[in-house]
Structures are given as C-alpha cells and as structure tokens.
Amino acid sequence: MPIPTIPDDRLRAVVRELARPLREISLTVDRDPARLPRLVRETLPWRQLAGLPAACRPAPLRVDGRSVTGESCSEQTVIWEELARADAGVALGLPGPVMSGRVVAELADTAQRERYYDLLAGPEPVWTFFGMTEPAHGSDPASMRTTLTEDPDSPDGGLRLTGTKRFIGNGVRAAIGVLFARRRAGPLGLTAVLLETSRPGFAAVPLDTLGVRGLELSELRLSGVPVAEDDVLGQHLSATRRGMWAAVRTFNRFRPVVAALALGVAQAAHEYAEEHLRATPDASRGYRAHGFGDQLAGVRAMVRAAALAADHDPGAGTAASAAKLRATRLAEELTVAAARALGPGGRWEHPLLDKWVRDARAFEFMEGTSNVQRLGIAQGGLQKRAGDGHADAA
Ligand SMILES: Cc1cc2nc3c(=O)[nH]c(=O)nc-3n(C[C@H](O)[C@H](O)[C@H](O)COP(=O)(O)OP(=O)(O)OC[C@H]3O[C@@H](n4cnc5c(N)ncnc54)[C@H](O)[C@@H]3O)c2cc1C
C-alpha cells in the first residue's frame, strides 16, 4: 500500500469543508433514517465521499490540485474522523464500498471486481453491505450457521444460501454486498460470496436502534438464495487465503477507521461543549479538569499509528485494537461529561449532544467489543514476548 503523500492537515481541511452538509441533516436522519437515501441524492456531495477508487470516480476528492485516492488506511482515518465530526450516522449511511470493498480488493477476480465497481460507478448512489454477524452467534466466524450448499435441483451445479445475518449496516438500502457463509466444516470452510440483493429469497428488514441510526442496521434473511460459482470470492486463491483470511485483514484495516469514527464524535462533542460552556465558568472549569483536549490529541496519535501499521501490514491488528479501545472509551466518557456539564437538562436542551451520547455507544460493538480488543492486545503481546517477531499474526 503506498504511503500517502498529502499532509494530514491539508486532507483534513478539505474533508471538513466537504462534510459540513452532513451536520445539517444530522437530526433529521436521526429521527427518520429511511429519509437518508433521498437526502443523500439531494443535499450531499456523495460522489466525492463515496470512497470509490479513482478509476471509477467522476468527481474525485482533490487536495491542493491533486487527486486523493483515499485507499490507504492513513487517509481513510483522517477522512472518516472528519465525516464523523460532522455526523457519524450519516457518514456510515453514505453509499459506496466501505467494508465490502475491502473484501473485494482482497478476494475478487477481475470479472467480479468489474461487476462490483461497474454497479457502484453508475450515476445513481449505490449502497453496499458486509454480512458477517448472526443473531445467535454474533460475529464469531467459528460458530457461523449461514450455509452455502449445493442446490440439488440445479442442473448446472448451482448453490444456495440459507441463514440470517443481523446488525448489517445499510442492509435495507444495499444493492450488492459481500456475505460470509459456511461451505464446509472447519476454519477453511468459511466462504465469502458477492451477492446482489435483488435475488429471489433475499429479504432485508430495518432494526430499531439508538445510536448511529443513519446506518440503518438491518437483518438479512436468506431463504435458499441462488448463488453461482462465479459469485464465490477467492476461488483463484489458495484455500488458506480465502474467507477467514480476508475477513481478518478487513477487520484489521477497518478497526482504525472505527477508532477514527469514535474520535470524530468525541471531537464534535468537545467543540460543542467548549462553545456552550463559555457563559458558565464553574461548569466550564469542571469539564476542563478532565483534560479532554489532550486526550483527543493522544488518541489521534494512536489512531494514526494504527493506520500506518495497517497500511504496512494488513495482517497486523494489535495497534488497531489499542486505538479502538482507547477511542471508544474517550467518546463515551467525553460525551457524557459534556452532557453533564451542561446541567440536568443537558441532553434534552441539546439534541445534538444527546445524539452523540447515543452514537458513541455504537463503537463499543462495531469491529469487536473492548473485551475482545483486550484479548487481541494480550495475544499480540504474548506472541511478541515469545520472540517470533510476528506479534500480530493471529
Ligand atoms: C453500529 C454497528 C454496525 C455494525 N455493522 C455490522 C456490519 O455491517 N456487518 C456485520 O456483519 N456486523 C456488524 N455489526 C455487528 C458487530 O460487528 C458485532 O456486534 C460486534 O463484532 C460484536 O460481536 P458480537 O455481537 O458477537 O458480541 P460478542 O463478541 O459475543 O460480545 C458480547 C459480550 O460478551 C463479551 N465477550 C465476548 N467474548 C468475550 C471473551 N472472550 N472474554 C470476555 N468477554 C467477552 C463482550 O465484551 C460483550 O460484552 C455492527 C454492530 C454495530 C453496533
């Protein structure tokens, strides 16, 4: 992955400006997430923000006259922090490749990549999904129940997908995505499939949620959805480099982005609190005693280090776990402290702050809870101590 050459602060300034309209529709989307697709079309610069590769982006993101691909994790963390500073729910609800694009980058052959990006590069916004988590087994791939089996009625060796996925971002509005299923028992039996949502047997229903409501978390119900061998990702790769391998690399690269999202929400709440506490010196002093300004700077440095580590080696996850753990905690603590400092009616009188308190809690679960991150950090430390030089191989 090429190291980005655009300075962070220049990229940050451009995206901050571009992201302003996200804040304007923040509370509208929070009230009614189903309105987001129309608002995206009407009010947002979605083409620049959709994260499409430069080759299929009609209006690329430009900084100081240069086109920014936004493909490196280092660039993505700056971009997503600024989008979340405007509004994390709307940012996560934008059309584009997001997580499924990472799996396509890792596993798709040329024809599958063209099929995916030809759809995304069209004139209309296209949403995608990443389907891993299940109702009874969460995001633990070892317990996955969704199956990809041979269809006995298919004359040409077709397959069928059966199962349920839950907490899938943008599920109800997606046109295409990547879905993980079990094709056979064992760690190598996990398979990723490129899937259009228009297929028979595919249904998506929105879930009622409290935080980042713009993402419209959904349940996907798969009742014998027909799948061809051409839809199965990674067939040209060795068995060890398919489903699980790609999932781990995608998580490792997306975790610094989740940390950046949490950081963006914390930054937004901090700026808001600083502004609204100016008139009340006592409350302001109490809030300032937390030293949130310094904590934000410290966590930003951690996120940057994690992003650089992921760009260097997408198999590495320890720095990303540490950054996500710390950023999530800061977002939770800061948003609550800001609401408290604004008095007993703080959340009622400041709807944006109330929203940020709710939004901050989503990051605890996205990409694994804090306990699971702690386990990852401990595992990385133990492997390093064992002296194998591959602290992040797991
Ligand atoms: C906003 C949002 C967006 C999401 N988007 C998607 C998406 O697009 N696609 C998708 O597939 N999923 C998505 N998810 C689901 C998300 O990835 C999972 O909910 C998350 O990874 C947590 O996994 P889990 O539900 O299996 O919980 P678990 O990991 O089972 O955790 C449940 C509880 O048990 C604790 N726990 C678990 N293991 C241990 C352990 N070994 N030791 C101690 N404690 C433990 C945890 O800390 C937690 O308190 C999303 C979730 C959210 C909130």
The ligand as an SDF file (V2000), in Angstrom:
LIG
                    3D

 53 58  0  0  0  0  0  0  0  0999 V2000
  -23.1640    0.2470   14.6430 C   0  0  0  0  0  0  0  0  0  0  0  0
  -22.8770   -1.1880   14.3110 C   0  0  0  0  0  0  0  0  0  0  0  0
  -22.6260   -1.5540   12.9840 C   0  0  0  0  0  0  0  0  0  0  0  0
  -22.3900   -2.8920   12.6550 C   0  0  0  0  0  0  0  0  0  0  0  0
  -22.2120   -3.2230   11.3350 N   0  0  0  0  0  0  0  0  0  0  0  0
  -22.0530   -4.5340   11.0060 C   0  0  0  0  0  0  0  0  0  0  0  0
  -21.9840   -4.9070    9.6390 C   0  0  0  0  0  0  0  0  0  0  0  0
  -22.0950   -4.0780    8.7310 O   0  0  0  0  0  0  0  0  0  0  0  0
  -21.8060   -6.2230    9.3460 N   0  0  0  0  0  0  0  0  0  0  0  0
  -21.6990   -7.1830   10.3230 C   0  0  0  0  0  0  0  0  0  0  0  0
  -21.5220   -8.3490    9.9760 O   0  0  0  0  0  0  0  0  0  0  0  0
  -21.8020   -6.8480   11.6360 N   0  0  0  0  0  0  0  0  0  0  0  0
  -21.9770   -5.5500   12.0010 C   0  0  0  0  0  0  0  0  0  0  0  0
  -22.1110   -5.2020   13.3170 N   0  0  0  0  0  0  0  0  0  0  0  0
  -22.0450   -6.2480   14.3670 C   0  0  0  0  0  0  0  0  0  0  0  0
  -20.7400   -6.1630   15.1270 C   0  0  0  0  0  0  0  0  0  0  0  0
  -19.6350   -6.4390   14.3020 O   0  0  0  0  0  0  0  0  0  0  0  0
  -20.8000   -7.1440   16.3080 C   0  0  0  0  0  0  0  0  0  0  0  0
  -21.9250   -6.8380   17.0950 O   0  0  0  0  0  0  0  0  0  0  0  0
  -19.5430   -6.9860   17.1240 C   0  0  0  0  0  0  0  0  0  0  0  0
  -18.4410   -7.5010   16.4370 O   0  0  0  0  0  0  0  0  0  0  0  0
  -19.6690   -7.6670   18.4860 C   0  0  0  0  0  0  0  0  0  0  0  0
  -19.7510   -9.0190   18.2740 O   0  0  0  0  0  0  0  0  0  0  0  0
  -20.8540   -9.9000   18.9480 P   0  0  0  0  0  0  0  0  0  0  0  0
  -22.1970   -9.3210   18.6930 O   0  0  0  0  0  0  0  0  0  0  0  0
  -20.5420  -11.2990   18.5180 O   0  0  0  0  0  0  0  0  0  0  0  0
  -20.6170   -9.7640   20.5170 O   0  0  0  0  0  0  0  0  0  0  0  0
  -19.6860  -10.6600   21.3960 P   0  0  0  0  0  0  0  0  0  0  0  0
  -18.2700  -10.5880   20.9020 O   0  0  0  0  0  0  0  0  0  0  0  0
  -20.2860  -12.0110   21.5610 O   0  0  0  0  0  0  0  0  0  0  0  0
  -19.7840   -9.9040   22.7770 O   0  0  0  0  0  0  0  0  0  0  0  0
  -20.9480   -9.9900   23.6360 C   0  0  0  0  0  0  0  0  0  0  0  0
  -20.4780   -9.6490   25.0410 C   0  0  0  0  0  0  0  0  0  0  0  0
  -19.5930  -10.6810   25.5390 O   0  0  0  0  0  0  0  0  0  0  0  0
  -18.3280  -10.1360   25.8620 C   0  0  0  0  0  0  0  0  0  0  0  0
  -17.2990  -11.1100   25.4390 N   0  0  0  0  0  0  0  0  0  0  0  0
  -17.2520  -11.7920   24.2620 C   0  0  0  0  0  0  0  0  0  0  0  0
  -16.1720  -12.6000   24.2280 N   0  0  0  0  0  0  0  0  0  0  0  0
  -15.5290  -12.4300   25.4080 C   0  0  0  0  0  0  0  0  0  0  0  0
  -14.3540  -13.0080   25.9820 C   0  0  0  0  0  0  0  0  0  0  0  0
  -13.6430  -13.9390   25.3370 N   0  0  0  0  0  0  0  0  0  0  0  0
  -13.9720  -12.5700   27.2000 N   0  0  0  0  0  0  0  0  0  0  0  0
  -14.6970  -11.6690   27.8850 C   0  0  0  0  0  0  0  0  0  0  0  0
  -15.8270  -11.1050   27.3980 N   0  0  0  0  0  0  0  0  0  0  0  0
  -16.2330  -11.4830   26.1910 C   0  0  0  0  0  0  0  0  0  0  0  0
  -18.2400   -8.8310   25.0800 C   0  0  0  0  0  0  0  0  0  0  0  0
  -17.3560   -7.9040   25.6830 O   0  0  0  0  0  0  0  0  0  0  0  0
  -19.6920   -8.3420   25.1150 C   0  0  0  0  0  0  0  0  0  0  0  0
  -19.9460   -7.7010   26.3170 O   0  0  0  0  0  0  0  0  0  0  0  0
  -22.3660   -3.8830   13.6780 C   0  0  0  0  0  0  0  0  0  0  0  0
  -22.5970   -3.5040   15.0030 C   0  0  0  0  0  0  0  0  0  0  0  0
  -22.8670   -2.1820   15.3240 C   0  0  0  0  0  0  0  0  0  0  0  0
  -23.1530   -1.8170   16.7530 C   0  0  0  0  0  0  0  0  0  0  0  0
  1  2  1  0
  2  3  1  0
  2 52  2  0
  3  4  2  0
  4  5  1  0
  4 50  1  0
  5  6  2  0
  6  7  1  0
  6 13  1  0
  7  8  2  0
  7  9  1  0
  9 10  1  0
 10 11  2  0
 10 12  1  0
 12 13  2  0
 13 14  1  0
 14 15  1  0
 14 50  1  0
 15 16  1  0
 16 17  1  0
 16 18  1  0
 18 19  1  0
 18 20  1  0
 20 21  1  0
 20 22  1  0
 22 23  1  0
 23 24  1  0
 24 25  2  0
 24 26  1  0
 24 27  1  0
 27 28  1  0
 28 29  2  0
 28 30  1  0
 28 31  1  0
 31 32  1  0
 32 33  1  0
 33 34  1  0
 33 48  1  0
 34 35  1  0
 35 36  1  0
 35 46  1  0
 36 37  1  0
 36 45  1  0
 37 38  2  0
 38 39  1  0
 39 40  1  0
 39 45  2  0
 40 41  1  0
 40 42  2  0
 42 43  1  0
 43 44  2  0
 44 45  1  0
 46 47  1  0
 46 48  1  0
 48 49  1  0
 50 51  2  0
 51 52  1  0
 52 53  1  0
M  END
$$$$
